[in-house]
Amino acid sequence: MNQTVSNDDVLKRVRGILARQPFSTLLKTEATQASADGTCEFRISIDDNLMQHLGTVHGGVLGYAADTALTFAAGIAYGIPVITSEFKINFLRPVVGEVLVAKGHVVYKGRTQAVTRCDLFVVKEGEEKLCATAQGTIVVLPEPAGSGA
């Protein structure tokens, strides 16, 4: 992405894309930070609908949050459409609290793929604790046939 673009413009673009994703809307995902260097932050308020039977946030919610931050970090850095090729997540502690926070950044950016990282935190009573970490490979989408330069 062009470094002359302001971080406010990047955040506005990220919020626009997020708003067009029905699943992100369903989970009420909020983009709270996005920088032209490929860093981003998303927040999801934790409620009973996100829990599994043991009373902690379902791992699928953490996987979604990680995938979102991993992919948006690369998308911001490239400034063109990207998609997740793969990601791995380590769950570090059960998630019980008020808010889930996903912080993503680019570790490496190549010509057609990037490696990104996301740390997930749970906020409980104002304290933020690391609850999971993820790493992903994000690839640049090929241009559709007939759109060539």
C-alpha positions as CSV (number, residue, x, y, z in Angstrom):
1,M,0.0,0.0,0.0
2,N,1.2,3.5,-0.8
3,Q,2.9,5.0,2.3
4,T,1.3,8.4,1.6
5,V,-2.1,7.0,2.6
6,S,-3.0,8.0,6.1
7,N,-3.7,5.5,8.8
8,D,-7.2,7.0,9.2
9,D,-7.8,6.3,5.5
10,V,-6.5,2.7,5.9
11,L,-8.8,2.2,9.0
12,K,-11.8,3.6,7.0
13,R,-11.1,1.2,4.1
14,V,-10.7,-1.8,6.5
15,R,-14.0,-0.9,8.3
16,G,-15.7,-0.7,4.9
17,I,-14.5,-4.2,3.8
18,L,-15.4,-5.6,7.2
19,A,-18.9,-4.2,7.0
20,R,-19.4,-6.1,3.7
21,Q,-18.6,-9.5,5.4
22,P,-21.8,-11.0,6.7
23,F,-20.0,-13.3,9.2
24,S,-18.0,-10.4,10.6
25,T,-21.2,-8.4,11.0
26,L,-22.8,-11.4,12.7
27,L,-20.0,-11.4,15.3
28,K,-20.1,-7.6,15.6
29,T,-16.4,-7.4,14.8
30,E,-14.9,-3.9,15.2
31,A,-11.8,-2.7,13.5
32,T,-10.1,-0.4,16.0
33,Q,-6.7,0.1,14.4
34,A,-5.1,-0.2,10.9
35,S,-1.8,1.2,9.8
36,A,-0.3,1.5,6.3
37,D,2.6,-0.7,7.5
38,G,0.3,-3.7,7.8
39,T,-0.7,-3.7,11.4
40,C,-4.3,-4.0,12.5
41,E,-6.5,-4.6,15.5
42,F,-10.0,-6.1,15.8
43,R,-12.3,-6.4,18.8
44,I,-15.2,-8.7,19.4
45,S,-17.4,-8.3,22.5
46,I,-17.8,-11.6,24.3
47,D,-21.4,-12.7,25.0
48,D,-23.2,-16.0,25.7
49,N,-23.6,-16.6,22.0
50,L,-19.8,-17.1,21.6
51,M,-19.4,-19.7,24.3
52,Q,-19.0,-23.4,24.1
53,H,-20.5,-25.8,26.7
54,L,-17.7,-25.4,29.3
55,G,-18.3,-21.6,29.6
56,T,-15.4,-20.3,27.6
57,V,-15.3,-18.7,24.1
58,H,-15.5,-21.3,21.4
59,G,-12.2,-22.0,19.6
60,G,-13.9,-21.3,16.3
61,V,-14.3,-17.6,17.3
62,L,-10.6,-17.4,18.1
63,G,-9.8,-19.0,14.8
64,Y,-12.0,-16.5,13.0
65,A,-10.5,-13.5,14.8
66,A,-6.9,-14.8,14.0
67,D,-7.7,-15.4,10.4
68,T,-9.3,-11.9,10.1
69,A,-6.3,-10.1,11.6
70,L,-3.7,-12.3,9.7
71,T,-5.4,-11.6,6.3
72,F,-6.2,-8.0,6.8
73,A,-2.6,-7.3,7.9
74,A,-1.3,-8.7,4.5
75,G,-4.2,-7.0,2.6
76,I,-3.2,-3.7,4.0
77,A,0.5,-4.2,3.2
78,Y,-0.2,-5.2,-0.4
79,G,-3.1,-2.9,-1.1
80,I,-4.7,-5.5,-3.3
81,P,-7.0,-8.5,-2.7
82,V,-5.4,-11.4,-0.8
83,I,-6.6,-14.7,0.7
84,T,-5.4,-17.0,3.5
85,S,-3.5,-20.0,2.2
86,E,-3.0,-21.5,5.7
87,F,-2.8,-20.6,9.3
88,K,-1.9,-22.3,12.6
89,I,-3.1,-21.3,16.0
90,N,-2.0,-22.1,19.5
91,F,-4.6,-21.8,22.2
92,L,-2.8,-20.7,25.4
93,R,-5.6,-20.3,28.0
94,P,-9.3,-20.6,28.2
95,V,-11.0,-17.3,27.1
96,V,-13.3,-15.8,29.7
97,G,-13.8,-12.1,29.8
98,E,-15.5,-9.1,28.2
99,V,-13.6,-8.5,24.9
100,L,-11.5,-10.6,22.5
101,V,-8.7,-8.5,20.8
102,A,-6.8,-9.7,17.7
103,K,-3.6,-7.8,16.8
104,G,-2.1,-8.7,13.5
105,H,1.1,-7.7,11.7
106,V,3.2,-8.7,8.7
107,V,6.3,-10.7,9.5
108,Y,7.5,-11.1,5.9
109,K,6.1,-9.7,2.6
110,G,7.3,-11.3,-0.7
111,R,6.1,-10.7,-4.2
112,T,3.1,-13.1,-4.0
113,Q,2.8,-14.2,-0.4
114,A,3.2,-12.9,3.1
115,V,3.7,-14.5,6.5
116,T,1.7,-12.8,9.1
117,R,1.3,-13.1,12.9
118,C,-1.7,-12.5,15.2
119,D,-1.7,-12.4,19.0
120,L,-5.1,-12.8,20.6
121,F,-5.9,-11.2,24.0
122,V,-8.9,-11.4,26.3
123,V,-9.8,-8.4,28.3
124,K,-11.3,-9.1,31.7
125,E,-11.9,-6.4,34.4
126,G,-9.7,-4.0,32.4
127,E,-6.7,-6.4,32.2
128,E,-5.5,-7.7,28.9
129,K,-4.1,-11.3,28.8
130,L,-2.6,-13.2,25.9
131,C,-4.9,-16.2,25.2
132,A,-3.7,-17.5,21.7
133,T,-1.2,-16.8,19.0
134,A,-1.4,-17.6,15.3
135,Q,0.8,-17.5,12.2
136,G,-0.4,-17.6,8.6
137,T,0.6,-17.6,5.0
138,I,-1.4,-15.1,2.9
139,V,-1.3,-15.1,-0.9
140,V,-2.0,-12.4,-3.4
141,L,-5.1,-13.3,-5.5
142,P,-4.3,-13.7,-9.2
143,E,-5.8,-11.1,-11.5
144,P,-9.0,-12.3,-13.2
145,A,-8.5,-13.4,-16.9
146,G,-8.9,-10.5,-19.3
147,S,-7.9,-7.8,-16.7
148,G,-4.2,-8.0,-17.6
149,A,-1.9,-5.1,-18.1
